């Protein structure tokens, strides 16, 4: 949320949170789940132009989901597919930003599905929550399971782990053989707390905020933690993370690494939170891990 907007609404939220913490907390949660400030798609950016050239070869369609529909770009290998890999973008992004992972996977014989999550890119909806994201992912994966892999950036990485672990009670665990997360967060609660503090929620307002998470997702916010999911999941998982990431700290990846020997960490120094998506070494590492090379 832009800093200027926060300055305007913070005093109002603080007062409202004292007078009506339940309603204010519920509204704050809705705001937390509303994507704003999507990353721009600039045609003058050579990386974006290259991504658009890749997507020009895709078969694009819509899959019905709880948000209405999700847009999916489908890439087939030249020969028969050895499995399907789904690409999940991060908060404020879209499938187009994952284009660099398509050819390394497709050339290794995989069918690749790049998804626009609800409220992003060409998909419908105005909000994005874990249940909405997992429902969309499950709808796209229908008929493709067990998936050969999921590659998820940032929020998309957290969704991939939660979906595979059955992290939302309303949806069955999604069968997947391997997971790659790129610059993904570990626990969700710290980011919710930071958002609540930024808005100026009182303690009771923040409690109502987290209560709404339980109402929507069927479990408390503190339980959305990838390290706990991975410890139980035992699916081979590669974490790719930049030590200089200013949005999702490297310590999040280190926490997930401690889940067990089935989790490995590949540092990507100097690539930050978004440049990491466009690095050919990162893209190749993800494809090699899924292919077992």
C-alpha positions as MATLAB code, in Angstrom:
seq = 'XXXXXXXXXXXXXXXXXXXXXXXXXXXXXXXXXXXXXXXXXXXXXXXXXXXXXXXXXXXXXXXXXXXXXXXXXXXXXXXXXXXXXXXXXXXXXXXXXXXXXXXXXXXXXXXXXXXXXXXXXXXXXXXXXXXXXXXXXXXXXXXXXXXXXXXXXXXXXXXXXXXXXXXXXXXXXXXXXXXXXXXXXXXXXXXXXXXXXXXXXXXXXXXXXXXXXXXXXXXXXXXXXXXXXXXXXXXXXXXXXXXXXXXXXXXXXXXXXXXXXXXXXXXXXXXXXXXXXXXXXXXXXXXXXXXXX';
ca = [
       0.000    0.000    0.000;
       1.401    3.451   -0.906;
       2.880    5.329    2.055;
       0.699    8.398    1.394;
      -2.457    6.290    1.640;
      -1.267    4.742    4.898;
      -0.710    8.199    6.411;
      -4.293    9.150    5.582;
      -6.091    6.043    6.797;
      -3.926    5.085    9.784;
      -5.522    7.554   12.257;
      -8.990    6.498   11.078;
      -8.154    2.808   11.474;
      -6.762    3.401   14.952;
      -9.967    5.093   16.109;
     -12.219    2.589   14.355;
     -10.204   -0.297   15.799;
     -10.913    0.953   19.307;
     -14.622    1.540   18.718;
     -15.371   -1.555   16.642;
     -12.389   -3.941   16.621;
     -14.280   -6.876   15.081;
     -15.524   -4.997   12.036;
     -12.266   -3.097   11.604;
     -10.208   -6.278   11.842;
     -12.414   -7.975    9.268;
     -12.112   -5.026    6.864;
      -8.338   -4.919    7.404;
      -8.107   -8.584    6.457;
     -10.038   -7.924    3.248;
      -7.591   -5.140    2.438;
      -4.672   -7.456    3.224;
      -6.042   -9.938    0.657;
      -6.648   -7.345   -2.067;
      -3.752   -7.104   -4.548;
      -2.811   -3.519   -5.308;
       0.079   -2.051   -7.239;
       0.619   -4.915   -9.679;
       4.092   -5.088  -11.195;
       3.965   -3.235  -14.530;
       4.265   -5.060  -17.833;
       6.538   -2.734  -19.781;
       7.063   -3.583  -23.418;
      10.253   -1.472  -23.453;
      11.831   -3.867  -20.949;
      13.837   -6.472  -22.896;
      13.072   -9.147  -20.285;
       9.354   -8.533  -20.648;
       9.622   -8.589  -24.441;
      11.414  -11.936  -24.251;
       8.708  -13.265  -21.923;
       5.992  -12.093  -24.307;
       7.721  -13.913  -27.167;
       7.671  -17.119  -25.121;
       3.986  -16.666  -24.237;
       3.101  -16.007  -27.878;
       3.731  -19.738  -28.441;
       1.412  -20.862  -25.628;
      -2.095  -22.228  -25.836;
      -3.990  -19.909  -23.497;
      -7.309  -20.774  -21.887;
      -9.397  -20.345  -18.756;
     -10.106  -22.876  -16.009;
     -13.189  -22.496  -13.809;
     -12.371  -21.878  -10.163;
     -13.829  -20.282   -7.036;
     -12.815  -16.802   -8.163;
     -14.657  -17.338  -11.460;
     -11.829  -18.438  -13.741;
      -8.049  -18.524  -13.850;
      -5.991  -17.921  -16.960;
      -3.540  -20.688  -17.891;
      -0.817  -20.620  -20.537;
      -0.032  -24.163  -21.682;
       3.265  -25.234  -23.250;
       3.703  -28.732  -24.687;
       7.060  -30.466  -25.228;
       8.055  -31.579  -28.703;
       7.680  -35.263  -27.793;
       5.288  -36.961  -25.370;
       5.263  -35.276  -21.972;
       7.079  -36.987  -19.104;
       4.952  -35.036  -16.640;
       3.447  -31.634  -15.884;
       5.035  -28.712  -14.054;
       2.974  -25.756  -12.838;
       4.465  -22.258  -12.502;
       3.068  -19.933   -9.822;
       3.938  -16.236   -9.717;
       4.176  -14.036   -6.644;
       1.922  -11.380   -5.122;
       1.249   -8.613   -7.634;
       2.749  -10.618  -10.487;
       1.388  -12.840  -13.233;
       2.294  -15.975  -15.121;
       4.175  -13.963  -17.743;
       6.916  -13.237  -15.208;
       7.636  -16.978  -14.941;
       8.319  -17.307  -18.681;
      12.034  -17.926  -18.208;
      11.322  -21.304  -16.593;
       9.280  -22.566  -19.549;
      11.950  -23.574  -22.050;
      14.363  -25.227  -19.559;
      11.463  -27.439  -18.438;
       9.906  -27.978  -21.854;
      13.265  -28.963  -23.365;
      13.526  -31.660  -20.691;
      10.215  -33.124  -21.810;
       7.763  -31.477  -19.423;
       4.384  -29.963  -20.111;
       4.387  -26.516  -18.477;
       1.330  -24.653  -17.189;
       1.834  -21.009  -16.200;
      -1.037  -19.796  -14.029;
      -2.394  -16.319  -13.301;
      -3.607  -16.572   -9.714;
      -7.010  -15.050   -8.772;
      -7.036  -11.271   -8.940;
      -3.899  -11.224  -11.088;
      -3.093  -11.063  -14.794;
      -5.899  -12.417  -16.966;
      -7.751  -14.187  -14.138;
     -10.962  -12.957  -12.559;
     -11.477  -11.972   -8.942;
     -10.409   -9.081   -6.757;
      -8.896  -10.920   -3.834;
      -6.308  -13.589   -3.219;
      -6.198  -15.857   -0.174;
      -4.593  -19.236    0.471;
      -7.924  -21.031   -0.075;
      -8.558  -19.192   -3.352;
      -5.006  -19.866   -4.546;
      -5.076  -23.551   -3.590;
      -8.510  -23.987   -5.152;
      -7.202  -22.437   -8.380;
      -4.066  -24.586   -8.338;
      -6.106  -27.734   -7.711;
      -8.469  -26.873  -10.574;
      -5.565  -26.365  -12.984;
      -3.877  -29.593  -11.833;
      -7.004  -31.696  -12.291;
      -6.159  -34.499  -14.701;
      -2.418  -33.781  -14.419;
      -1.644  -35.388  -11.041;
       0.663  -36.446   -9.712;
       2.441  -33.325  -10.839;
       6.102  -33.650  -11.739;
       6.709  -30.375   -9.987;
       5.629  -26.894   -8.965;
       7.854  -23.845   -9.253;
       6.568  -20.950   -7.158;
       7.900  -17.439   -6.672;
       7.350  -15.644   -3.357;
       3.672  -16.064   -2.342;
       3.365  -18.678   -5.099;
       6.065  -20.738   -3.411;
       4.225  -20.643   -0.097;
       1.028  -21.696   -1.880;
       2.825  -24.615   -3.553;
       4.060  -25.976   -0.212;
       0.702  -25.467    1.530;
      -1.211  -27.115   -1.320;
       1.078  -30.165   -1.359;
       0.745  -30.488    2.423;
      -3.049  -30.151    2.469;
      -2.631  -26.887    4.348;
      -6.242  -25.753    3.925;
      -8.739  -28.285    5.356;
     -11.249  -27.714    2.552;
      -8.867  -29.121   -0.079;
      -7.095  -32.456   -0.315;
      -3.312  -32.479   -0.450;
      -2.097  -32.006   -4.030;
       0.154  -34.898   -5.156;
       3.467  -33.505   -6.430;
       6.861  -35.150   -6.818;
       9.098  -32.086   -6.397;
       8.770  -28.453   -5.336;
      10.955  -25.451   -6.128;
      10.412  -22.210   -4.244;
      12.033  -18.977   -5.378;
      12.295  -16.142   -2.831;
       9.403  -17.613   -0.851;
       8.303  -16.643    2.670;
       8.151  -19.155    5.495;
       5.535  -18.125    8.085;
       2.581  -15.924    7.158;
       1.861  -14.523   10.616;
       4.788  -12.036   10.729;
       3.652  -10.455    7.460;
       0.062  -10.198    8.699;
       1.311   -8.617   11.936;
       3.441   -6.117   10.021;
       0.435   -5.170    7.892;
      -1.792   -4.767   10.962;
       0.822   -2.602   12.678;
       1.228   -0.473    9.554;
      -2.525    0.165    9.482;
      -2.604    0.996   13.180;
      -4.850   -1.841   14.382;
      -5.261   -2.132   18.145;
      -4.555   -5.438   19.868;
      -8.261   -6.362   19.723;
      -8.427   -5.292   16.097;
      -5.459   -7.483   15.259;
      -7.065  -10.410   17.071;
     -10.158   -9.921   14.898;
      -7.900   -9.732   11.830;
      -6.390  -13.134   12.654;
      -9.809  -14.485   13.558;
     -10.928  -13.739   10.028;
      -8.043  -15.870    8.748;
      -9.441  -18.796   10.714;
     -12.937  -18.119    9.372;
     -11.725  -18.074    5.762;
      -9.032  -20.760    5.847;
     -10.254  -23.072    8.598;
      -7.055  -22.855   10.629;
      -5.180  -20.151   12.592;
      -2.766  -17.825   10.864;
       0.232  -19.019   12.868;
      -0.227  -22.520   11.427;
       0.565  -21.317    7.899;
       4.289  -22.060    8.111;
       6.220  -23.800    5.352;
       8.869  -25.260    7.657;
       6.190  -27.197    9.553;
       4.497  -28.266    6.324;
       7.804  -29.450    4.830;
       8.771  -31.373    7.952;
       5.643  -33.516    7.516;
       5.518  -33.501    3.717;
       8.903  -35.091    2.920;
       8.646  -34.082   -0.748;
      12.054  -33.182   -2.240;
      12.172  -29.394   -2.226;
      14.689  -26.893   -3.571;
      14.753  -23.409   -2.066;
      16.331  -20.693   -4.214;
      16.802  -17.417   -2.359;
      18.992  -14.332   -2.547;
      20.779  -13.342    0.669;
      20.191   -9.698   -0.366;
      16.401  -10.122   -0.779;
      14.872   -7.036    0.883;
      11.257   -8.236    0.765;
      11.537  -11.808    2.048;
      14.584  -12.264    4.288;
      17.057  -15.059    3.666;
      16.343  -16.302    7.176;
      12.948  -17.519    5.908;
      14.729  -19.916    3.546;
      17.070  -21.010    6.338;
      14.070  -21.803    8.544;
      12.579  -23.991    5.814;
      15.924  -25.695    5.211;
      15.817  -26.981    8.789;
      12.704  -29.052    7.935;
      14.849  -32.037    6.970;
      17.356  -33.547    4.521;
      14.767  -33.609    1.743;
      15.036  -29.791    1.602;
      18.029  -28.085   -0.030;
      18.945  -24.423   -0.385;
      20.638  -22.737   -3.325;
      21.778  -19.168   -2.535;
      21.418  -16.675   -5.384;
      23.537  -13.698   -4.258;
      22.914  -10.319   -5.811;
      19.568  -11.220   -7.413;
      17.168   -9.651   -4.895;
      13.496  -10.530   -4.860;
      12.440  -10.018   -8.488;
      15.603  -10.104  -10.624;
      16.004  -13.676   -9.446;
      13.157  -14.737  -11.767;
      15.050  -13.651  -14.861;
      18.369  -15.320  -14.082;
      19.214  -18.174  -16.440;
      21.177  -19.995  -13.740;
      18.172  -19.981  -11.415;
      15.878  -21.139  -14.213;
      18.235  -23.977  -15.159;
      18.686  -25.039  -11.524;
      14.920  -25.349  -11.074;
      14.546  -27.464  -14.219;
      17.538  -29.658  -13.354;
      16.189  -30.330   -9.869;
      12.771  -31.358  -11.158;
      14.334  -33.539  -13.857;
      16.643  -35.177  -11.309;
      19.809  -34.087  -13.092;
];
